[in-house]
């Protein structure tokens, strides 16, 4: 099976980043909306699967039921196993994801295939588009569809959001680094593959790992936390959560933006830009000063 070696991946990533940083704003916004929606589809699927497993029960022929208590690690793995469908849609379907661009854009800037201004525009517009796509899914295709009106899915959505909103700055920041290191590695590995199956497997393993571990992804959190807010502020659903003893006191728009989204976004930038983009640029594309001077001298016309 043909695949690109690391040096070839680095060149391909730099070229792709250069193209991304030159896209017009309207296309960036629409492609960003699609990527936010795609990641949200994966997040929605993981909530449905993990929530169902966490509150599972076994039905008997006499009509009675018994609660099933599964190991928490197994539930986290199930959530991680289905979440990667989002990145598969981003990579194969084509869209602009902020966390992936944290790797692409700095790499192409360092390789002089893009400008810092192009990076700033790309990150800003794509981030906004991702937010719109994610919250659209959270409100219309999760909350308003009635998928989280009842236990155990309502309790799972509230528990996930409550936990994310309760993180301190340092924890959220470092979880953001770990997350986007793996997310960008998934995109990086997908670049190495020349066939769809290869890209699918490249996406699945690192994304499954970051979700199962419990790292923080700013775009996924644009779905997880607003969904928790919609659920916990619905009077009927909130009453059932209270009766079930589910804690949701940390959930608020303030904690979403300030306590979680800011440190997680900063961590995602470091994880993608430094630990993937910049390191691979240094390893495979950086020209030492002496070699660069020699190349420039050879390019000068002879007198």
C-alpha positions as CSV (number, residue, x, y, z in Angstrom):
1,X,0.0,0.0,0.0
2,X,1.5,3.3,-1.1
3,X,2.0,6.1,1.5
4,X,4.0,9.2,2.0
5,X,7.1,9.2,4.2
6,X,7.4,12.0,6.9
7,X,9.4,14.4,4.7
8,X,6.8,14.1,2.0
9,X,4.0,14.6,4.5
10,X,5.6,17.7,5.7
11,X,5.9,19.2,2.2
12,X,2.2,18.2,1.5
13,X,1.1,19.8,4.7
14,X,3.0,23.0,4.0
15,X,1.4,23.3,0.6
16,X,-2.0,22.6,1.9
17,X,-1.6,25.2,4.6
18,X,-0.5,27.8,2.0
19,X,-3.8,27.1,0.1
20,X,-5.9,27.3,3.2
21,X,-4.4,30.7,4.2
22,X,-5.3,32.2,0.8
23,X,-9.0,31.1,0.7
24,X,-11.6,33.9,0.5
25,X,-13.5,34.7,3.6
26,X,-16.9,33.5,2.4
27,X,-15.5,30.0,1.6
28,X,-13.6,29.9,4.9
29,X,-16.8,30.6,6.8
30,X,-18.9,28.0,5.0
31,X,-16.1,25.4,5.1
32,X,-15.7,26.2,8.8
33,X,-19.5,25.7,9.4
34,X,-19.3,22.3,7.8
35,X,-16.3,21.2,9.9
36,X,-18.0,22.4,13.1
37,X,-21.1,20.4,12.1
38,X,-19.1,17.3,11.2
39,X,-17.3,17.3,14.6
40,X,-20.6,17.9,16.3
41,X,-22.1,14.8,14.6
42,X,-19.3,12.8,16.0
43,X,-19.8,14.3,19.4
44,X,-23.6,13.7,19.2
45,X,-23.0,10.1,18.4
46,X,-20.6,9.6,21.3
47,X,-23.1,11.2,23.7
48,X,-25.9,8.9,22.5
49,X,-23.6,5.8,22.8
50,X,-22.0,6.6,26.1
51,X,-25.1,7.9,27.7
52,X,-27.0,4.8,26.8
53,X,-24.3,2.6,28.2
54,X,-24.0,4.6,31.4
55,X,-27.7,4.3,32.1
56,X,-28.2,0.8,30.6
57,X,-30.6,-1.7,31.9
58,X,-31.5,-5.4,31.3
59,X,-35.1,-6.3,30.6
60,X,-36.4,-9.7,31.8
61,X,-39.3,-11.8,30.4
62,X,-41.5,-11.1,33.4
63,X,-41.3,-7.3,32.7
64,X,-38.8,-6.4,35.4
65,X,-35.6,-4.6,34.7
66,X,-32.2,-4.4,36.3
67,X,-29.6,-1.7,36.0
68,X,-26.3,-2.6,34.3
69,X,-23.2,-1.0,35.8
70,X,-20.4,-1.0,33.1
71,X,-16.8,-0.1,33.9
72,X,-16.2,3.6,33.3
73,X,-13.2,2.8,31.1
74,X,-15.4,0.8,28.8
75,X,-17.9,3.6,28.5
76,X,-15.2,6.1,27.7
77,X,-13.7,3.8,25.1
78,X,-17.2,3.4,23.5
79,X,-17.5,7.2,23.3
80,X,-14.0,7.4,21.8
81,X,-14.6,4.6,19.3
82,X,-17.5,6.4,17.6
83,X,-16.4,10.1,17.9
84,X,-13.8,9.9,15.0
85,X,-16.6,9.9,12.4
86,X,-16.5,13.6,12.7
87,X,-12.8,14.0,11.6
88,X,-13.3,11.4,8.9
89,X,-16.0,13.7,7.4
90,X,-13.7,16.7,7.8
91,X,-10.6,15.1,6.2
92,X,-12.3,13.1,3.4
93,X,-15.4,15.3,2.8
94,X,-13.4,18.5,2.8
95,X,-13.8,21.4,5.3
96,X,-11.9,23.8,7.5
97,X,-11.3,22.8,11.1
98,X,-9.6,25.3,13.4
99,X,-7.7,22.6,15.4
100,X,-6.2,21.1,12.2
101,X,-5.3,24.5,10.9
102,X,-3.3,25.1,14.1
103,X,-0.9,22.7,12.5
104,X,-1.2,23.6,8.8
105,X,-1.0,27.4,9.0
106,X,2.1,27.9,11.2
107,X,4.0,25.2,9.1
108,X,3.2,27.0,5.9
109,X,4.1,30.4,7.3
110,X,7.5,29.1,8.5
111,X,8.1,27.6,5.1
112,X,7.1,31.0,3.5
113,X,4.1,29.6,1.7
114,X,1.7,31.7,3.7
115,X,1.7,35.0,5.6
116,X,1.0,35.7,9.2
117,X,-1.9,37.8,8.1
118,X,-3.3,34.9,6.2
119,X,-2.9,32.7,9.3
120,X,-4.8,35.3,11.4
121,X,-7.7,35.5,8.9
122,X,-7.9,31.7,8.5
123,X,-7.9,31.0,12.3
124,X,-10.4,33.8,13.1
125,X,-13.0,33.0,10.3
126,X,-12.7,29.2,10.6
127,X,-13.1,29.4,14.4
128,X,-16.3,31.5,14.0
129,X,-17.6,29.0,11.3
130,X,-16.8,26.0,13.5
131,X,-18.7,27.6,16.4
132,X,-21.8,28.3,14.3
133,X,-21.8,24.7,12.9
134,X,-21.3,23.1,16.3
135,X,-23.9,25.1,18.2
136,X,-26.4,24.6,15.3
137,X,-26.1,20.9,15.8
138,X,-26.3,21.2,19.5
139,X,-29.5,23.2,19.5
140,X,-31.5,22.0,16.4
141,X,-30.3,18.4,15.9
142,X,-29.7,17.3,19.5
143,X,-31.8,19.5,21.9
144,X,-34.8,20.4,19.7
145,X,-35.0,16.9,18.2
146,X,-35.8,15.6,21.7
147,X,-32.8,13.3,21.8
148,X,-31.8,14.5,25.3
149,X,-35.3,14.9,26.9
150,X,-35.0,11.9,29.2
151,X,-32.6,10.0,31.4
152,X,-30.0,8.6,30.8
153,X,-29.0,10.9,27.8
154,X,-30.0,14.1,29.5
155,X,-28.0,13.2,32.6
156,X,-25.0,12.2,30.5
157,X,-25.0,15.5,28.5
158,X,-25.3,17.5,31.8
159,X,-22.6,15.5,33.5
160,X,-20.2,15.9,30.6
161,X,-20.8,19.7,30.3
162,X,-20.6,20.1,34.1
163,X,-17.3,18.4,34.3
164,X,-15.8,20.5,31.5
165,X,-17.1,23.7,33.0
166,X,-15.5,22.8,36.3
167,X,-11.9,22.5,35.1
168,X,-9.3,24.9,36.4
169,X,-7.3,26.9,33.8
170,X,-4.1,24.9,34.0
171,X,-5.9,21.5,33.7
172,X,-8.0,22.7,30.7
173,X,-4.9,24.2,29.0
174,X,-2.8,21.0,29.3
175,X,-5.7,18.8,28.3
176,X,-6.0,21.0,25.2
177,X,-2.4,20.5,24.3
178,X,-2.7,16.7,24.6
179,X,-5.9,16.7,22.5
180,X,-4.6,18.7,19.6
181,X,-1.3,16.9,19.5
182,X,-3.3,13.8,18.8
183,X,-5.8,15.4,16.5
184,X,-3.1,17.0,14.3
185,X,-1.3,13.7,14.3
186,X,-4.5,12.1,13.0
187,X,-4.6,14.7,10.2
188,X,-0.9,14.2,9.6
189,X,-1.2,10.5,9.3
190,X,-4.2,10.9,7.0
191,X,-2.1,13.0,4.7
192,X,0.3,10.1,4.3
193,X,-2.4,7.8,2.9
194,X,-3.4,7.8,-0.8
195,X,-6.6,5.8,-0.3
196,X,-9.8,6.4,1.6
197,X,-9.4,3.3,3.9
198,X,-5.9,4.5,4.9
199,X,-7.3,7.9,5.8
200,X,-10.1,6.3,7.8
201,X,-7.7,4.2,9.9
202,X,-5.3,7.2,10.3
203,X,-8.1,9.3,11.7
204,X,-9.6,6.6,14.0
205,X,-6.8,5.6,16.3
206,X,-5.5,9.1,17.5
207,X,-9.0,10.5,17.8
208,X,-10.2,7.4,19.7
209,X,-7.2,7.9,22.0
210,X,-7.8,11.6,22.8
211,X,-11.5,11.1,23.6
212,X,-11.0,7.9,25.7
213,X,-8.1,9.6,27.6
214,X,-10.3,12.6,28.3
215,X,-8.4,15.5,26.6
216,X,-10.2,18.7,25.6
217,X,-11.1,19.8,22.1
218,X,-12.3,23.4,21.7
219,X,-14.6,22.7,18.7
220,X,-16.1,19.6,20.2
221,X,-16.7,21.6,23.4
222,X,-18.7,24.0,21.3
223,X,-21.2,21.2,21.0
224,X,-20.8,19.4,24.4
225,X,-21.2,22.4,26.7
226,X,-24.0,24.3,24.9
227,X,-26.0,21.1,24.7
228,X,-25.5,20.8,28.5
229,X,-26.7,24.4,28.9
230,X,-29.8,23.8,26.7
231,X,-30.6,20.6,28.7
232,X,-30.0,22.0,32.2
233,X,-31.9,25.3,31.6
234,X,-35.0,23.4,30.3
235,X,-37.3,23.4,33.3
236,X,-38.8,20.0,32.7
237,X,-35.5,18.3,31.9
238,X,-33.7,20.1,34.8
239,X,-36.3,18.7,37.2
240,X,-35.6,15.2,36.1
241,X,-31.9,15.8,36.5
242,X,-32.4,17.0,40.0
243,X,-34.6,14.1,40.9
244,X,-31.9,11.8,39.5
245,X,-29.2,13.5,41.7
246,X,-27.3,14.8,38.6
247,X,-25.0,17.7,39.4
248,X,-25.0,20.6,36.9
249,X,-24.1,23.6,39.0
250,X,-21.0,24.5,37.0
251,X,-22.9,24.8,33.7
252,X,-23.2,28.4,32.5
253,X,-22.3,30.5,29.4
254,X,-19.7,32.3,31.4
255,X,-17.9,29.0,32.4
256,X,-18.3,27.8,28.8
257,X,-16.4,30.8,27.3
258,X,-14.1,31.8,30.1
259,X,-13.4,28.7,32.2
260,X,-13.2,26.2,29.4
261,X,-13.1,27.6,25.8
262,X,-10.2,30.1,26.4
263,X,-7.7,27.8,28.0
264,X,-8.7,24.8,25.8
265,X,-8.3,26.9,22.7
266,X,-4.9,28.1,23.8
267,X,-3.8,24.6,24.6
268,X,-5.1,23.3,21.2
269,X,-3.0,26.0,19.5
270,X,0.2,24.9,21.3
271,X,-0.5,21.2,20.7
272,X,-1.0,21.6,17.0
273,X,1.4,24.5,16.2
274,X,4.3,23.6,18.4
275,X,4.3,19.8,18.8
276,X,3.3,19.0,15.2
277,X,3.7,21.8,12.8
278,X,6.8,23.6,14.1
279,X,8.7,20.4,15.1
280,X,8.1,18.7,11.7
281,X,9.1,22.0,9.9
282,X,12.3,22.1,11.8
283,X,13.0,18.4,11.1
284,X,12.3,18.3,7.4
285,X,11.9,21.8,5.9
286,X,14.2,24.2,7.8
287,X,17.3,25.2,5.9
288,X,20.4,25.9,8.0
289,X,21.8,29.3,7.4
290,X,24.9,28.0,5.6
291,X,22.9,25.8,3.2
292,X,20.5,28.6,2.5
293,X,23.3,31.0,1.7
294,X,24.9,28.5,-0.6
295,X,21.6,27.9,-2.4
296,X,21.0,31.6,-2.8
297,X,24.6,32.0,-4.2
298,X,24.0,29.3,-6.8
299,X,20.8,31.0,-7.8
300,X,22.6,34.3,-8.6
301,X,23.4,34.8,-12.3
302,X,27.1,34.5,-13.1
303,X,28.9,37.8,-14.1
